Amino acid sequence: MTTEEYLSTIDALVVQPFPEVTYVDPSGEGGLGHHVRELQVSRDFWDDDNGQAWVEAEADLRTCLDDLAARLTARWGSAYVVDLGPYLSTGCEGELVPEPLDYLSQQVVTMQVWPLPDSGRWLALAIGQADKELPLILSVTLAEIGMGEAETIDASVGLDFARDPADAVRVATTFWSSVNRRDFLTGTGSGFAASAFITPVTRWLVTPADETADHRGGKQVGQADLDELRDAADDSRRWDSKYGGGNWKANSVTTCLTERAAPLLQGSFTDSVGRELFSVTSELARLGGWTAFDVGEHDAAQRHFIQALRLARAGGDVQLGCYVLTTMAMQSLMRGFASEAVDMAQGAYERAKGQAVPRVLAFTKLIESRAHARCQDPRAASRALTASEDLLGQADERAGDEPHWIDFYRHSRLSADAAEIFRDLKNPQDGPRLEQASRRHGPWRVHPLCRHAPRDRRNGPPPGPRSGPWTRARQPVRGHPRPRPVKPGQGLCPGVQRGPRPLAARAGRPRLRAAHPQGT
């Protein structure tokens, strides 16, 4: 059948009265207050040993569903995405689930729902399968509005850090299906709460990686599925970097999580594929968190980050977990909980040390430094910033084995954040000077000996050795003296006596070691 024929079936269904008794016929089933119609049924999969026939059938039905959804959205506006997992769990526990949700939850993972204007009804499209050998079914459901308590959002949705991987998938998918609902922000509480991070952080620090990641369920997940999610994450990251979290492309992350990632998490996959699947989904969830953060939805952002941390643990990806926990520390810092942010950043660093690459650890130390600055602790801020500088230098020497999601952290970012650290320590005059130098000379690398260089460098960077971290890759700027060797212990600038007071000794301000430009 064509899309137009399916729409004709839907139009006829919308005006039908509901039956007074339950019925089942070749086209579907119905009962008091609902109809379910099968629009398209695939072949069965008893002899589909390699899963290829299932993949092709699912793709055909998905295309048909997307076409129909586009037409219905043009009529009635955007659909809600409803996760049927909680209804299935409720039914398995022996509790009563109203129809048609009981019937649908035994076959369908998620469905798209449109409230029909001025009718007191809702209409849903979904793809379901009763068992892995049975046909896939594209169905349309019409029912009376009145899901009652089953539709009410749990105030704690998305805040749980489940111990069991299967429960973790259920918690995450339930949250993703709820977060785009109009009543989410009003129905879940008052906003960000630093205390909500206590359990997730504790459980991740105790066990940052699950032992196995394989799963036996529905669709067989393959490399093409992982590539699709990874491309979606890359696209969202680029758009977020260019336009900020409020753009339409970044806002599509939650839709991708609900409609693409959630069904895959409930599919079948090996341990290696599962680890990749959990990791890339964690990455998407973290991006969803920053999207919400950028538009001021801090409650939703916090829940995205918690689920991202849990999925990183499910994937056994310790350095991604370190990065997500650092992001959580940064949110705590931005919401005014600097002391808690210090603890989280330090915990992330200590747990991932030896397993994460230097650039990831460097970013963790940067956020720790910013948190110390908010706490008005210049010595601790200086120590953490120095560690970040040193790790960033190590990262430049061994670039190539780093995850793509950390490639934003460069010397220019270090300089920008250092300016904010100076500001928070009530020492703002050094911040603009550092930023101006960064813009003038490009990314900077800090040398550990340069602790006594003068503050006024109008004549350009001080001379240094001809090789090593002091040498610029490009030609010297006109007016700058050519580098010359210096011996250990000598002053780094000509005409300057050794031993001037370092920046840290001046009015208790933190010492940011003088920077020297590195070739771009």
BELFEN-V746351 format. One record per residue. N is the residue number from 1. RES is the residue in one small letter. PSI is psi in degrees with one decimal (* if undefined). BURIAL is # if it has 9 or more other ideal C-beta (glycine too) atoms within 8 Angstrom, else .. D_LAST is the distance of its C-alpha to the last C-alpha in Angstrom with 1 decimal. Layout:
BEGIN
N_RES_PSI_BURIAL_D_LAST / N_RES_PSI_BURIAL_D_LAST
END
This chain:
BEGIN
1_m_154.1_._58.6 / 2_t_170.0_._56.3 / 3_t_-39.7_#_54.4 / 4_e_-39.3_._57.2 / 5_e_-39.6_._59.8 / 6_y_-40.8_#_58.0 / 7_l_-36.7_#_57.8 / 8_s_-41.2_._61.5 / 9_t_-41.9_#_62.2 / 10_i_-43.5_#_60.1 / 11_d_-40.0_._62.0 / 12_a_-36.0_._65.3 / 13_l_-38.6_#_64.3 / 14_v_-33.0_#_63.2 / 15_v_-0.9_._66.8 / 16_q_143.1_._68.6 / 17_p_155.5_._70.6 / 18_f_143.8_#_69.8 / 19_p_159.9_#_72.4 / 20_e_-13.3_._74.7 / 21_v_160.1_._74.6 / 22_t_141.4_._72.0 / 23_y_156.8_._71.8 / 24_v_129.0_._70.0 / 25_d_176.3_._70.1 / 26_p_-21.7_._68.2 / 27_s_-6.4_._65.8 / 28_g_-146.4_#_64.9 / 29_e_170.5_#_66.4 / 30_g_177.3_#_67.3 / 31_g_-163.6_#_69.3 / 32_l_110.9_#_70.0 / 33_g_11.7_._67.2 / 34_h_156.0_#_64.9 / 35_h_145.6_#_64.5 / 36_v_123.8_#_62.1 / 37_r_135.7_#_61.9 / 38_e_117.2_#_60.3 / 39_l_-39.8_#_58.6 / 40_q_136.9_#_57.4 / 41_v_130.4_._58.0 / 42_s_-178.3_#_56.2 / 43_r_169.2_._57.9 / 44_d_175.1_._58.3 / 45_f_33.0_#_56.2 / 46_w_-34.5_._58.8 / 47_d_18.0_._57.8 / 48_d_75.4_#_54.0 / 49_d_-37.7_._53.1 / 50_n_-1.9_._49.4 / 51_g_1.6_#_48.8 / 52_q_-39.7_._47.8 / 53_a_-38.0_#_50.8 / 54_w_-43.7_#_49.9 / 55_v_-45.1_#_46.3 / 56_e_-41.4_._47.6 / 57_a_-42.0_#_50.3 / 58_e_-39.0_#_48.0 / 59_a_-41.0_._45.6 / 60_d_-47.0_#_48.6 / 61_l_-36.8_#_49.9 / 62_r_-40.6_#_46.4 / 63_t_-43.3_._46.1 / 64_c_-43.9_#_49.6 / 65_l_-43.8_#_48.9 / 66_d_-40.0_._45.8 / 67_d_-45.6_#_47.8 / 68_l_-41.4_#_50.6 / 69_a_-39.1_#_48.4 / 70_a_-41.1_._46.8 / 71_r_-41.0_#_50.2 / 72_l_-34.0_#_51.5 / 73_t_-37.7_#_48.5 / 74_a_-29.5_._49.3 / 75_r_-49.9_._52.8 / 76_w_5.3_#_52.4 / 77_g_-178.3_._48.8 / 78_s_146.0_._46.3 / 79_a_154.6_#_47.7 / 80_y_145.8_#_47.6 / 81_v_117.6_#_46.4 / 82_v_124.5_#_48.9 / 83_d_124.0_#_48.5 / 84_l_0.3_#_51.8 / 85_g_-45.6_#_51.0 / 86_p_-34.2_#_52.6 / 87_y_-38.5_#_55.8 / 88_l_-43.7_#_56.0 / 89_s_-41.9_#_55.6 / 90_t_-43.9_#_58.3 / 91_g_-39.1_#_60.6 / 92_c_-24.3_._60.1 / 93_e_3.6_._61.1 / 94_g_4.4_._64.4 / 95_e_159.7_._63.8 / 96_l_129.6_._64.8 / 97_v_126.8_#_62.1 / 98_p_150.0_._63.4 / 99_e_148.7_#_63.4 / 100_p_9.5_#_61.6 / 101_l_-35.3_#_58.8 / 102_d_-46.6_#_60.6 / 103_y_-46.6_#_61.1 / 104_l_-39.5_#_57.5 / 105_s_-19.8_#_55.8 / 106_q_-4.1_._57.4 / 107_q_-26.1_#_55.6 / 108_v_140.8_#_52.6 / 109_v_-55.1_#_49.4 / 110_t_155.4_#_48.3 / 111_m_153.2_#_49.9 / 112_q_128.5_#_49.0 / 113_v_132.9_#_51.6 / 114_w_120.7_#_52.7 / 115_p_132.0_#_55.3 / 116_l_124.6_#_57.8 / 117_p_135.6_._58.7 / 118_d_29.3_._62.2 / 119_s_-15.6_._63.4 / 120_g_23.4_._62.8 / 121_r_162.7_#_61.2 / 122_w_152.0_#_57.8 / 123_l_138.5_#_56.7 / 124_a_144.7_#_54.2 / 125_l_141.4_#_52.6 / 126_a_156.3_#_51.6 / 127_i_127.3_#_51.3 / 128_g_167.7_#_53.3 / 129_q_124.1_#_54.7 / 130_a_-33.0_._57.6 / 131_d_161.6_._56.7 / 132_k_-23.1_._54.3 / 133_e_-11.7_._57.0 / 134_l_164.5_._58.3 / 135_p_153.9_#_57.2 / 136_l_144.7_#_54.4 / 137_i_125.6_#_55.8 / 138_l_119.5_#_54.4 / 139_s_158.2_#_56.6 / 140_v_135.5_#_57.2 / 141_t_135.8_#_58.8 / 142_l_129.6_#_60.8 / 143_a_163.5_#_61.9 / 144_e_141.2_#_63.1 / 145_i_133.8_._60.7 / 146_g_47.2_._61.6 / 147_m_-12.3_._59.4 / 148_g_-138.1_._60.6 / 149_e_-25.4_._59.2 / 150_a_-23.1_#_57.3 / 151_e_-12.4_._54.9 / 152_t_133.9_._54.3 / 153_i_130.0_#_50.8 / 154_d_128.5_._50.8 / 155_a_-22.9_._49.3 / 156_s_7.9_._47.5 / 157_v_129.6_#_46.0 / 158_g_-9.0_#_42.5 / 159_l_-13.0_#_42.8 / 160_d_138.3_._44.3 / 161_f_88.9_#_42.3 / 162_a_144.6_#_44.7 / 163_r_-40.6_._45.4 / 164_d_135.7_._46.3 / 165_p_-38.4_#_43.8 / 166_a_-41.2_._46.3 / 167_d_-34.0_#_46.9 / 168_a_-41.8_#_43.2 / 169_v_-43.5_#_43.0 / 170_r_-44.0_#_46.0 / 171_v_-45.5_#_44.7 / 172_a_-46.9_#_41.3 / 173_t_-34.8_#_42.9 / 174_t_-41.9_#_45.6 / 175_f_-46.4_#_43.0 / 176_w_-35.8_#_41.0 / 177_s_-16.3_#_44.2 / 178_s_-27.3_#_45.1 / 179_v_-25.2_#_42.0 / 180_n_-1.9_#_42.2 / 181_r_146.4_._45.9 / 182_r_-28.5_._46.8 / 183_d_10.9_._48.6 / 184_f_-53.0_#_46.0 / 185_l_-32.9_._44.7 / 186_t_-17.5_._48.3 / 187_g_-2.9_._49.7 / 188_t_-5.8_#_47.5 / 189_g_-163.2_._47.6 / 190_s_-7.2_._46.3 / 191_g_-154.8_._42.5 / 192_f_138.9_#_40.0 / 193_a_116.4_._41.6 / 194_a_-31.2_#_39.7 / 195_s_-22.8_._42.8 / 196_a_-15.5_#_42.2 / 197_f_-11.2_#_39.2 / 198_i_-53.4_._41.4 / 199_t_-48.4_._42.9 / 200_p_-44.5_#_39.7 / 201_v_-45.4_#_37.7 / 202_t_-46.8_._40.6 / 203_r_-34.3_#_41.2 / 204_w_-40.8_#_37.6 / 205_l_-34.8_._37.3 / 206_v_-45.5_._40.6 / 207_t_94.0_._39.7 / 208_p_-7.6_#_36.1 / 209_a_129.2_#_36.9 / 210_d_157.0_#_40.0 / 211_e_-42.1_._41.7 / 212_t_160.1_._42.0 / 213_a_8.3_#_40.6 / 214_d_158.8_._43.1 / 215_h_145.2_#_45.4 / 216_r_114.5_._48.4 / 217_g_-123.3_._49.0 / 218_g_-115.6_#_48.8 / 219_k_140.5_#_46.4 / 220_q_121.0_#_44.7 / 221_v_132.2_#_41.0 / 222_g_-174.3_._38.8 / 223_q_-35.3_._35.3 / 224_a_-37.8_._35.5 / 225_d_-41.4_#_36.2 / 226_l_-40.9_#_33.2 / 227_d_-38.7_._30.9 / 228_e_-45.8_#_32.4 / 229_l_-38.7_#_31.7 / 230_r_-39.7_#_28.2 / 231_d_-39.9_._27.5 / 232_a_-41.3_#_29.1 / 233_a_-43.0_#_26.9 / 234_d_-43.7_#_23.7 / 235_d_-45.0_#_25.1 / 236_s_-39.5_#_26.1 / 237_r_-41.9_#_22.8 / 238_r_-43.7_._21.0 / 239_w_-38.2_#_23.9 / 240_d_-41.1_#_24.0 / 241_s_-35.6_._20.3 / 242_k_-40.4_._20.9 / 243_y_-9.1_._24.5 / 244_g_170.5_._25.5 / 245_g_-12.7_#_28.2 / 246_g_2.6_#_31.1 / 247_n_160.2_#_30.3 / 248_w_-32.1_._32.8 / 249_k_-44.0_#_30.4 / 250_a_-35.3_#_29.5 / 251_n_-14.9_#_33.2 / 252_s_-2.9_#_34.1 / 253_v_-44.8_#_32.8 / 254_t_-37.5_#_36.2 / 255_t_-41.8_#_38.0 / 256_c_-41.1_#_36.0 / 257_l_-42.8_#_36.9 / 258_t_-45.6_#_40.5 / 259_e_-22.8_#_41.2 / 260_r_-52.7_#_38.9 / 261_a_-43.5_#_37.9 / 262_a_-48.0_#_41.2 / 263_p_-34.4_#_43.4 / 264_l_-38.8_#_41.1 / 265_l_-21.8_#_41.3 / 266_q_11.1_#_45.1 / 267_g_-160.4_#_45.0 / 268_s_133.7_#_45.4 / 269_f_153.6_#_42.5 / 270_t_174.9_._42.0 / 271_d_-44.6_._40.3 / 272_s_-43.8_._37.0 / 273_v_-39.7_#_37.0 / 274_g_-40.5_#_38.1 / 275_r_-42.8_#_35.2 / 276_e_-40.6_#_32.7 / 277_l_-47.0_#_34.8 / 278_f_-38.7_#_35.0 / 279_s_-47.4_#_31.3 / 280_v_-31.8_#_30.2 / 281_t_-37.0_#_33.0 / 282_s_-41.5_#_31.9 / 283_e_-43.2_#_28.4 / 284_l_-41.3_#_30.2 / 285_a_-38.5_#_32.5 / 286_r_-41.0_#_29.6 / 287_l_-38.5_#_28.1 / 288_g_-35.9_#_31.7 / 289_g_-44.0_#_31.8 / 290_w_-33.5_#_28.8 / 291_t_-46.5_#_30.3 / 292_a_-39.7_#_33.5 / 293_f_-43.5_#_31.9 / 294_d_-28.6_#_30.1 / 295_v_11.7_._33.5 / 296_g_9.7_._35.4 / 297_e_72.5_#_37.2 / 298_h_-30.0_#_36.5 / 299_d_-48.5_#_39.6 / 300_a_-39.4_#_38.4 / 301_a_-44.4_#_34.8 / 302_q_-41.7_#_36.3 / 303_r_-38.2_#_38.3 / 304_h_-44.8_#_35.5 / 305_f_-40.3_#_33.5 / 306_i_-44.7_#_36.6 / 307_q_-34.1_#_37.1 / 308_a_-41.6_#_33.5 / 309_l_-40.7_#_33.9 / 310_r_-39.2_#_37.2 / 311_l_-32.8_#_35.9 / 312_a_-39.0_#_33.0 / 313_r_-41.2_#_35.8 / 314_a_-33.0_#_37.8 / 315_g_-2.4_#_35.0 / 316_g_23.0_#_34.6 / 317_d_91.3_#_30.9 / 318_v_-40.4_#_30.5 / 319_q_-31.1_#_26.8 / 320_l_-39.2_#_27.2 / 321_g_-40.2_#_30.2 / 322_c_-43.3_#_28.2 / 323_y_-42.3_#_25.7 / 324_v_-43.2_#_28.6 / 325_l_-36.1_#_30.4 / 326_t_-39.4_#_27.5 / 327_t_-40.2_#_27.5 / 328_m_-39.2_#_31.2 / 329_a_-38.8_#_30.6 / 330_m_-39.3_#_28.3 / 331_q_-42.6_#_31.1 / 332_s_-42.3_#_33.6 / 333_l_-46.7_#_31.6 / 334_m_-24.5_._31.3 / 335_r_6.1_#_35.1 / 336_g_12.0_._36.0 / 337_f_69.6_#_36.5 / 338_a_-40.0_#_34.2 / 339_s_-43.2_._36.3 / 340_e_-36.0_#_36.5 / 341_a_-37.9_#_32.7 / 342_v_-48.9_#_32.4 / 343_d_-42.9_._34.8 / 344_m_-44.0_#_33.1 / 345_a_-42.2_#_29.6 / 346_q_-41.5_#_31.1 / 347_g_-41.9_#_33.2 / 348_a_-43.9_#_30.3 / 349_y_-49.5_#_28.4 / 350_e_-36.4_._31.5 / 351_r_-32.8_#_32.6 / 352_a_-7.1_#_29.4 / 353_k_127.5_._28.4 / 354_g_-11.5_._28.5 / 355_q_-25.2_._28.2 / 356_a_151.2_#_25.0 / 357_v_159.5_#_21.5 / 358_p_-35.9_#_19.6 / 359_r_-36.3_#_17.4 / 360_v_-45.6_#_20.7 / 361_l_-34.1_#_22.4 / 362_a_-41.5_#_19.6 / 363_f_-37.5_#_20.2 / 364_t_-43.1_#_23.9 / 365_k_-32.7_#_23.7 / 366_l_-46.8_#_21.8 / 367_i_-35.2_#_24.7 / 368_e_-42.6_#_27.1 / 369_s_-42.9_#_25.8 / 370_r_-37.7_#_26.2 / 371_a_-41.3_#_29.7 / 372_h_-38.6_#_30.7 / 373_a_-39.8_#_29.6 / 374_r_-29.0_#_31.9 / 375_c_2.3_#_34.6 / 376_q_46.6_._34.2 / 377_d_85.8_._33.5 / 378_p_-35.8_#_30.9 / 379_r_-46.7_._31.2 / 380_a_-37.6_#_30.6 / 381_a_-41.2_#_27.7 / 382_s_-41.8_#_26.1 / 383_r_-45.3_._26.8 / 384_a_-39.2_#_25.3 / 385_l_-39.1_#_22.1 / 386_t_-42.9_#_21.8 / 387_a_-39.9_#_22.3 / 388_s_-41.3_#_19.7 / 389_e_-45.8_#_17.1 / 390_d_-43.2_#_18.4 / 391_l_-35.7_#_18.4 / 392_l_-36.2_#_14.9 / 393_g_-40.9_#_14.0 / 394_q_-38.5_#_16.4 / 395_a_-38.7_#_14.9 / 396_d_-29.2_#_11.5 / 397_e_-20.0_._13.8 / 398_r_31.1_#_16.0 / 399_a_146.8_._14.1 / 400_g_-29.7_._16.4 / 401_d_25.1_._19.6 / 402_e_148.3_#_18.7 / 403_p_148.4_._20.5 / 404_h_-24.5_._18.9 / 405_w_-7.7_#_20.2 / 406_i_2.8_#_18.0 / 407_d_-9.5_._14.6 / 408_f_-22.6_._14.4 / 409_y_101.1_#_14.4 / 410_r_-178.0_._11.0 / 411_h_-30.9_#_10.6 / 412_s_-39.6_#_11.0 / 413_r_-39.6_#_14.2 / 414_l_-45.2_#_15.3 / 415_s_-42.5_#_15.2 / 416_a_-44.2_#_17.1 / 417_d_-31.9_#_19.7 / 418_a_-36.1_#_20.1 / 419_a_-39.3_#_21.2 / 420_e_-33.3_#_23.8 / 421_i_-45.5_#_24.9 / 422_f_-41.1_#_25.7 / 423_r_-46.8_#_27.5 / 424_d_-25.3_#_29.6 / 425_l_12.9_#_30.5 / 426_k_35.3_._31.8 / 427_n_57.7_#_29.2 / 428_p_-18.2_._27.4 / 429_q_-26.5_._26.6 / 430_d_-24.3_#_23.8 / 431_g_-55.9_#_22.1 / 432_p_-36.2_#_21.4 / 433_r_-40.5_#_20.2 / 434_l_-42.6_#_17.6 / 435_e_-40.6_#_16.5 / 436_q_-40.4_._16.6 / 437_a_-39.0_#_14.4 / 438_s_-42.7_#_11.8 / 439_r_-34.3_._12.1 / 440_r_-37.8_._12.2 / 441_h_-5.0_._9.3 / 442_g_-164.4_#_6.9 / 443_p_146.3_#_6.9 / 444_w_148.2_#_9.5 / 445_r_134.7_#_11.2 / 446_v_135.0_#_14.9 / 447_h_134.3_#_17.1 / 448_p_-19.9_._20.7 / 449_l_-20.5_._22.4 / 450_c_64.3_#_21.1 / 451_r_-10.2_#_23.9 / 452_h_21.5_#_25.9 / 453_a_149.0_#_23.5 / 454_p_155.8_._25.0 / 455_r_-28.7_._24.3 / 456_d_115.3_._24.2 / 457_r_50.3_#_21.0 / 458_r_-27.7_._21.7 / 459_n_13.9_._21.0 / 460_g_-176.6_._17.3 / 461_p_149.1_._16.1 / 462_p_153.2_#_18.6 / 463_p_160.5_#_18.7 / 464_g_-169.7_#_18.3 / 465_p_161.8_#_18.7 / 466_r_-13.3_._17.2 / 467_s_169.0_._15.9 / 468_g_-163.6_._14.9 / 469_p_-9.8_._12.9 / 470_w_-11.9_._13.4 / 471_t_131.8_#_11.8 / 472_r_144.2_._8.7 / 473_a_-27.4_._7.4 / 474_r_176.0_._8.2 / 475_q_151.6_._11.8 / 476_p_146.0_._13.3 / 477_v_143.7_._14.1 / 478_r_134.7_._17.7 / 479_g_-13.9_._20.0 / 480_h_133.7_#_18.0 / 481_p_146.4_._19.8 / 482_r_146.1_._18.5 / 483_p_144.4_#_18.0 / 484_r_154.3_._21.3 / 485_p_147.7_._22.6 / 486_v_150.2_#_24.3 / 487_k_150.6_._26.9 / 488_p_134.1_._27.2 / 489_g_-16.8_._29.0 / 490_q_157.3_._28.2 / 491_g_146.0_#_27.0 / 492_l_-12.5_#_23.3 / 493_c_134.5_#_23.9 / 494_p_140.2_._26.5 / 495_g_3.4_._29.8 / 496_v_128.4_#_29.3 / 497_q_144.8_._31.9 / 498_r_147.5_._31.1 / 499_g_18.9_._32.0 / 500_p_157.7_._31.4 / 501_r_129.4_._31.8 / 502_p_164.6_#_28.7 / 503_l_-33.5_#_27.7 / 504_a_-25.0_#_29.5 / 505_a_-9.4_._32.7 / 506_r_105.8_._32.6 / 507_a_30.4_._34.9 / 508_g_18.9_._34.0 / 509_r_153.2_#_30.4 / 510_p_151.0_#_27.8 / 511_r_109.2_#_25.5 / 512_l_113.5_#_21.8 / 513_r_138.6_#_20.5 / 514_a_140.5_#_18.6 / 515_a_155.7_#_14.9 / 516_h_136.0_#_12.6 / 517_p_144.5_#_9.0 / 518_q_145.7_#_6.4 / 519_g_143.5_._3.8 / 520_t_*_._0.0
END
